[in-house]
Amino acid sequence: MTGFLQVSTTAASKDAAAKLARSAVGARLAASAQVIGPVASVFWHLGELGEGEEWQILLKTTSGRFAALRDHLVSEHEWDNPEVTATPLTEGSAAYFDWLTRTVSPDVTEG
């Protein structure tokens, strides 16, 4: 199977993460989203080493919907430069991938 992605981003709070997840799934840019956390993060920011807690959001979509999902997450995110990365989903059940494809189709009215 090709053309399916797991997209990852993070947010500062559970509420912010849930809001991003709901808006992306509600817009049919992702078929589903999971909010995981808090997770411990270590990162460089503004030239300094930082640490903190974040909430990770994992979203499932198709390659064809990725650009719109990425743009949505960046525009709705509270941070100026949020992580938005994608990992290919190379294996899975045909029924799941069929559901995912139908769900993120802009002309579908039900999942």
KOLRO-125231 format. One record per residue (C-alpha): residue in three letters; x, y negated, z negated. Coordinates in steps of 0.001 Angstrom, whole numbers, plus 500000, padded with zeros to 6 digits. Each point is the difference from the previous one (the first is absolute). Layout:
AlaXYZ ...
REM end
This chain:
Met500000500000500000 Thr501206496492500752 Gly498675496514499630 Phe499096500125496306 Leu501663497920497290 Gln500209499612496249 Val500497496305499308 Ser501477498824496717 Thr499886496662498242 Thr500133498873496371 Ala498242497415497860 Ala500634498398496640 Ser496856501324498302 Lys497458502800500257 Asp497279497488500858 Ala502059498431502806 Ala500847503452501372 Ala496361501108499905 Lys498922496791501738 Leu502505500594502829 Ala498918503645500291 Arg496289499087500131 Ser500491497246502555 Ala502076502206502342 Val497643502994499791 Gly496948497732500178 Ala501342498480503221 Arg500540503533501406 Leu503719499350500370 Ala500674502992497747 Ala497899503102499450 Ser500961500302496347 Ala502285498523497381 Gln501410501167496712 Val501195497657497265 Ile502796501485497906 Gly501667498488497005 Pro501403498354498352 Val503328500873501582 Ala503374498654498863 Ser501772497958502680 Val503573498766500321 Phe500623497486502790 Trp501934497001501274 His498002496749500021 Leu501348496530500717 Gly503573501244499577 Glu499414501608496615 Leu499493503571498857 Gly496521500398498579 Glu497901502624498274 Gly496298500236499459 Glu496821502000500203 Glu497957500187503172 Trp497004501922501285 Gln500551501975503193 Ile497326500236502684 Leu500093502854502518 Leu497712499569503001 Lys499268502433502854 Thr499530498666503527 Thr500839500595503643 Ser502935498557501916 Gly497532498023502095 Arg498596498228496922 Phe503348499421498259 Ala500693496477501316 Ala496555498776498922 Leu500375501696496594 Arg503476498534499502 Asp498799496505500918 His496988500364497690 Leu502114501124497040 Val502508497176500506 Ser497279497346500325 Glu497989501255496994 His503006500649497750 Glu500860497670497132 Trp503746500256500773 Asp501763498087502787 Asn501961503016501265 Pro498309503240498925 Glu501298503425500917 Val497889501577502710 Thr501596503192501310 Ala498689503005501895 Thr500962503666499968 Pro498781502362502724 Leu497661502797498938 Thr501216502871502135 Glu497952502865498583 Gly496478500383498689 Ser496679501576500755 Ala498355499200503314 Ala496724499254498193 Tyr501699497440497734 Phe501724498238502894 Asp496730499978501963 Trp498246498369497020 Leu502827497478499634 Thr499784499066503690 Arg496218499592499886 Thr500097498017496774 Val502425497317501187 Ser498299499585503368 Pro498637496448500145 Asp496685501098501558 Val499123502678497402 Thr497226499156497541 Glu500496502928497599 Gly502901502184498756 
REM end
